[in-house]
């Protein structure tokens, strides 16, 4: 036994001993030690990457970029039409003859590929075991053609809290009935590369995160390449949001909001739209039909329901030229959860229908065809107010022939109302049904007489009843 942290009269502390101490305190993996600018990368051009000040610990070995300075590494040009992934590693080397040790930045060029490029191999060693070369991957650089499209930090940052230090709390002795907490570290970079653990992150400094406010902090429980669960905190509005995703088919699947329940993948990719009714009629899978976020506080936003504050807009392609747009979100001022629907039929939008009334509960409606031979099996939507656009979908279960039919609209408490109706067949034949009602007066039950002409309502056809209902 010999003293390490004491004066002996001659140099006696070796680098190996110091690294043993560091491994015992913060672990034997690779970390960025909080300080300076935490080795933040800054892309200067497609050929140059700056690395800001900070400290790195790899297998107990500490190296640094001095405060107030930066290092710069050179990136090799990309190739047109090809993708590539490079690694920037911190390479430890030891001269076997002299024993001199050093650390340097090395850029490892990946192999270009038309799609799905692979990460280049690096030297996996352990300097504590006497290896002469030991690479520590710090940054992943992605190139698409000649452009650098992303620089991702691959290491987590150890902060100033003891809970950030892996294993430290569990090594404290003398505590009775103590259950160690999960070690929580800070993390910035690509969530796809997050290792197993519990991390605190600032969304604005990360990629592949749930599409919440960039000012939020998030606590993430990650089981690498299995599942991620995130808990989001925004102190300014007091929101608490949960999201998760799993790893399947060699890829991370879309984020899902646990509170709401819909997938965030398309919203995340498409972002915010400034036109709530922007739809590509010629391409159902087109860019303009992807799910987007819409909000009345975004300057220039058009075609949003007047009482809608914000929401997620989805496009439902019914068939042919029939399109339904739905917004799931919150109302203005009252912040009631609501759903708005607008349908495009016969070359025009029928108008927004809000599917909530007062309490925030979604209103359902029923329709029956007054006949001895069939009944309705699918309903639609309506809005309860003095002038409401209505779009109802009905399915006929048997051939009814050329007859008159009574349609009952449930949920209207008023004893009388007038209506202008049109019926459009959109499954079966593409031609419109030649029946319409110019005007009729309903009784207390709210019945409307519909007369078919030339094209009887037949089985296996779906029809749309649409029109403006005015309460008398």
N, C-alpha and C positions, 0 to 999 in steps of 0.2 A: 504494500500500500504506500502511495506517495501523495503528497499534497499537490493540488492543482491550483486552487484559488488562494495562493499565499506566496509570500516572498521567500525565495530560496537562495538568492545571491547570484543566480545565473538563469538565462532563458530556459524555461522548462515546459511551458504549455504548448502542446502541438495543435495543429489544425484539426487533426483527427479527434482529439479530446474535446475541443471546442464544439465540433459538430455533434459529438455524442451528447453534450449538454443541450444543444438546441433541439436535437431529436427528442430528448426526454421531456422538454418543455412544450414544444408546439407540434411534435409529431415528425415522422420520417418521410412525409410526402412532400409535395411542392406547393408553395404558397407565395402570395405577394403580401409582404408585411406592411400594414397601413403606415403611410408616411409619405411626405412629398406629394407627388401627383399620382401615386399608385401605379407607376409605369403605364400611364394612359397612352394608347397609340394615337397618332395623328397622321393621317394620310396627306402627304405634301403634294404628290402627283402619282400617276400610275407607275412611276419608277422609284419613288422614294417614300419611306415611312419613318416618321420621327417617333421616338420612344421617350416619353417624359420621365422626370425623376421618380425614384422609388427604390424599394429594396425587395429582393427576391431570396427566398430560402428554399433550397433543393437538396434533399437528403442531408439536412443540417448545415449545408454550406450557404453562407450569406454573401450576396454580391449586390452592387447598387449602381444606380445612375445618380450622381451627386445632385443635391438640391440646387435649383437655379440653372441646371444644365439639361441637356438632352443628348441622346444618341440618335444616329440616323443610319438606316440600313438601305441597301439598294435592292430594288425588285426588278427582275428580268421581264422584258416585254412579253405580253400575251400574244396569242395568235388569232387572226380573224377566223370566226366561225368555230372556235374551240374554247372549251372551258378548262380551268386548271385550279388546283388548290396547292398553295405553298405553305410551308411551316417556317416560322421564325423561332429558332430555339436558342436557349442560353446554354452554350456548350462548355462544360468543365473539361480541362485537360491537365494532365500531370506528366512532366518529363521524367521518364523512368530513370535516367542517369543522374540528373541534378535534383530531382524532387520538386522542382519549381511548379507551382500550380497557377492556373489562370482561368478566367471565364470570358467568353466572347460571344457576340451575337453572330449567328450563322443562319442564312436563308437556304432552306432546302426546297428545291424546285420540284413540283409535282409533274406528273405525266399528263400532257394535254389530251382531252377527250371531247367528242362531240356532245356527250351528255354523261352525267353521273361520274365526274372525275373522282379519283381516289386520293386520300391523304398520303403524302410521301412517307417512306420509312425513315426512322431516325435511330440513333444509337441508344439502345436501352442498356444502361449500366447502373452501377452503384459505387460511387467514389469511396464510400465507407468500407466497401469490400475490396478496395485496391484497384478497381477498374481505372484505366488510364483516360478513358473518354466516357462522359456521362451527359447525354443531352436532356434538357428540360424544355419541352414544347411550351411556348408562352403565347404565341399569336397564330391564328389561322387566317390566311389571306386568300380570298376567293376572287378569281378573274373570269370574266365572260368576254371573250374576244380580247381586245386590247385594254378594256376597262377593268379596274379593280372595283368590284361590286360590294365587298365587305371585308372588314378586319375585325376578327373576334378574339377577345381575350379568353384564354383557356384556363386561367387559374383564378381561384377565389381570393379575396382580400381578407386577411385576418385583421380585425379591428382592435380597438383598445379594451374591449370587454373580456373578462375571463371566460365567459360563455362562448366566445369565438374560438377559444383554443381547444382543439379536439382532444378529448381524453383527460384534460387537466383536472376537471372537477371530480371525475371518477377516481382519480389517483390520490385525492386528499384523504388521509386516514384520520381515525379518531372520532368520526361522526357516527353516532348510533342511529339506527332506523332511517338511514338516508338512501333515497332512491335517486341515482344520477339522472339529470335531465338530458335530453338529446342535445348534443353540441350544435350550436347555431352559428353559422359563419355568414359573412357578407359575400355576395356574388354579383358580378357584372359580366356581361357578355352574352353569348348565345345560349338560350335555355335548352336548345337541343343537345348541347354538350355538357349540361349540368350533371355532376356526379351524384351519387347517393348521399343524402344528408338533408339537413334542415338549413335553409338559407334566408337571409334578408337581402332584398334587392331594391334598387330604384329603377322603375320601369323605363325611364328615359335613357338609361345607360345599358339597356338590354335589348336583345332581339328575340323574335319568336315567342313573345309574351302574349297573354290575353289582351285584347284591344281596349283596355280601360285608359283612364286619364294618365298622361305621361308624367304628371306630378305626383303620382301615387307611389307608395312603398308597398312591397308585397313580401309576405312570408311564404316560402315554398317548401313543401315536403316532397322530396324527390327520391324515387327508387329508379335508378338509372336504367333507361330503356325498358321501363315497365309502366310507371304511372307518375304523374305530377299533380299535386293538389295545391292551389294557391289561395291565400287569404289576403285580401287587399284592404289597405287603410288609406283614407284620404281625410286628414284631420280638418280640412277647410269646410267640408260638407258633412262630415261625420258618417260617411258611407261605409258599409261593411259588405264586401262582395266576395263570393266564392266561385272558383272555376276549377275544372279538372280536364285532363286529357290522358289517354293511354297510348302505349306503343304497340303497334300491330303492323304486320307485313313489312318489317324492317323500316318503319317510318313512324314518326309521331303523328297521331290523328288530330283532327280539329279540336280546338278548345271548346268546351261546353260550359255555359253559365249555370251553376248548380241552382241558383235562385230562380232563374227564368226558365231554363230548360232547352233553349235552342242553340244550335251550333254557331260558333263565331267565325268559322273558317272563311266564308265568303265576305263577311263584313270586314274582317281583318285585311283581306287582300284588296277589296275594292275601296274601303274607307268610307268617306262621307260623300253624299250626293247632294247637289243643289237643285235638283228637279225631281220631285216625288213621283212624277208620272213619265219619266224618261224610260221608254221601252223600245226594244228592237223587235218589230213585228216580223221581220224576215229571218231572224236567227234566235230561236228560243234559248239557246245556250250562249248568246252573245254577252259581251262585256256589260252592256247597259241593263241586262236582266239579272245581274248578280245582286245578291243581298247587300244592302247598304244601310248606313245610318243617316237619318235626316233630322234636322233640328231647325226651329224657327229663329234661333239666335245666330245662325250662320248667314252672313250677308249674301243677298241675292237668291236665297232659296225660294223656289216657286212651286205651285200646285200642291202645297201642303194643306191639309184640312185646317180651317181657321182656328179650331179649338185644340189642335195638337201641338204640344210643346216640342216633343222629340219622340223618336222611336226607331225601330228596325224595320226597313221596308223590304218586302219579299214579293216576287213576281210569280204568280201561279198560272202556268200555261194550260188553259182548259182544253181547247181544240181549235184548229183553224184560226180564224181571226178573233176568237174570243179570249180575252186576257183579263185576269183578275189581279189587282195589286192590293196588298194588305200591309198595313202599318201596325205594329204592336209597340205601344209606348205609353206616354203619360199625357194627360190633358193640361191645358194652360191653367195656371193659377191654382186649381184645386188638386192637381197631381193625382188624379184618379187613373189607375191602370185601365187602358182601353185598347180596343182594336177598331181600326177604320178600314173599310173596304171600298174599292172603286173598280168598276168593270167596264171594259172596252168592248162594245157591241155595235155592229153596223157602222163602223167608222167614227164612233164618238164615245167619249167617256160619259157614263151615266151619272156620275157624281159620287162624292164621298158619303158613306153610311157609317155612322159611329155605332159600334155594338155595345155601348154601355149607356145607362140612364140613371143618373143620380147617385146610386150606391156604388157604382164601379163594377157591378156584376154584369157579365155578358148576358144580353137578352137573346133568348131563342124564340123561334117562331114556328108555328105549324101550319100546314096547308092541307086541306082535303078536297078532293074532287067529288062533288055530290052526285055519285052514280052508284048503282047497285053492282057494278061490275069491277070496280077497282078502287084503290085508295093510294094516296101519296106515300112514297117510301123515303123521299129525300126532301129536306126543307131548304130554306135560304136565309136571307137577312132582311131586316127592315129597321127603320129608325122611327121612334115615336116622337113626332113633332108636327107642326102645322103644315110644313111642306117637306116631304121626305122622298128622296130617291130610293127606289126599292128594286132589288134584283133577286128574283126567286127562281130556284132551279127545281124542276119537277121531273120525275121519271114515271112514265106510264107502264103499268105492269101487264096490261092486256089491251087488245084491240077494241076500241070503243065505237068505231064507226063514225058516221057524220051525225053528230048530235049536238045539243046545247049542253053546256056544263056550268055548274055553279062553283066558283072558287071562294072559299071562306078565308078571310084574313083574320087570324086570331091576334088578340093583344091590343086592338084599337077600341078604346072605351067609348068613343064618340058614337052616337046613334046614326049619324049620316056622314057620308063623304062622297065626293065625286072622284072619278079616276079616268085617266086616259091611258090605255094599255096597248101594248104590242106584244105579240108572241113570235119568238124566233126559234126555229128548230135548229139545233147545232150538232146533233148526233144522228146518224142515219143519212138522210139527204142533206145536202148543203143549202138547198133552197129554203127560203123563209115560208113559214105557214101563212096562208092568206087570210088569217082571222085577226080581227081587232075589234075593240070596243071604243067608240068615239066618246061616249059618256053614258053613265048609268048612275042611278041613285040607290045606295044601299039602305037596308033596313037595320034594325038594332043589332042583328047578328053580323052585319058587315059582309053581306054576300054580294058578289059581282057575277053577272051573267056573261059568259064567254061563248061566242058563236063561232064555230069552225066553218070555213067555206072553201070547198075545193080540195082540201088536204086534211083528211080526218086524223085525229090524234090516234096514233097506232102504237102497238107494243114495241119495246126496245128502242124507243126514241126518247131523247132528252130534250126538253124545251126550256127556254128562258122567258119568263114573264117580266117585262120591265116597263116602267112608266113613272110619271109624277103623280103622287096622290095628294090631293088637297082636302084638308078637313073642312067640312062645311060648318 
